């Protein structure tokens, strides 16, 4: 029997395998070391991009093609101590800067503050 764990991330349930979470040295490897099989573990984070975080741990190295989403995923990956995903997101953002009209809007907002 394969040990399963369910993560409750901000109220959204994400069932997965213990081995998926224990694979890398991250927030999750420490979390599952203390967990019982079939336990529901609460993570007090926004679940919006968590499916991308979990898929990354499963070996699916794909993230959305959206600058804001990648920035948010990078922020979450930093919280979860997932250095490989943080580095991937940083490289993606360097290669894909926001569109000029977005940069101009951000500059205008910053100037007003």
Secondary structure, DSSP 8 states (H G I E B T S, - for coil): ---EEEEEETTEEEEEEHHHHHSSSSHHHHHHHT--TT-EEEE-S--TTHHHHHHHHTT-----S-HHHHHHHHHHHHHTT-HHHHHHHHHHHHHS---HHHHHHHHHHHHH-
